[in-house]
Amino acid sequence: MTISAEELLAIASNYWDSSKDFYLRQETSPRTERLQAAWTRELEHVERWWSFRDALRRSLPGFELKLMGSTADAGFRLIAYPILCTQLPRYDWSIVGCISILAPVYAVYAVEYECTKGKRSQFKAIFEPTLPGMDFPVRVISSKIEEVFGFSAVPSDISRTPIPLFVESKEPPHTTLFDALFTSEPASIP
């Protein structure tokens, strides 16, 4: 079941401020405290995230998987890196599955980058992954999130909806539902 943009905005509004007032003060806003409390609850059950990663590892041979979460964000991210092999073409992309801790929703996207001497740089988030080879990990990650968590995918047009909230380094009119539900820095991966 898809949750509407209005419903997602109502949820996000409980965790992100609509003004800069608290950014200029020493005290934490009630919304930030709610986000921190959501992370505390989620981290009490962190083993389910490790189990999810391990189950996905069996379904995605040929990919290195990393799980990351930051209390500055609103969700966990699982990054699938194609393992490089001398017999295969070089991949300069990874697939990222984001799972919100605020709403029962997820998103899957790609991060493209340049790879020079084993170092990644020039990261760019691609919200409609279409390069050859991306379909398989996108399908597997999506189906495993739905199977394990029962969450619904947020369509790209809804996740890119501008919202009147301040999320980390983003502020209106540049803030989107994606920023508030997942991360304001989608291209930032290890």
Salt bridges, closest charged atoms under 4 A:
ASP17 OD1 - ARG31 NH1 3.75
GLU27 OE2 - ARG25 NH1 3.89
GLU42 OE2 - ARG48 NH2 2.68
ASP54 OD1 - ARG53 NH2 3.07
ASP54 OD1 - ARG57 NH1 3.26
GLU64 OE2 - LYS66 NZ 3.95
ASP73 OD2 - ARG77 NH2 3.97
ASP92 OD1 - ARG90 NE 3.29
GLU147 OE2 - LYS144 NZ 3.68
GLU171 OE1 - LYS20 NZ 3.10
ASP179 OD1 - LYS170 NZ 3.18
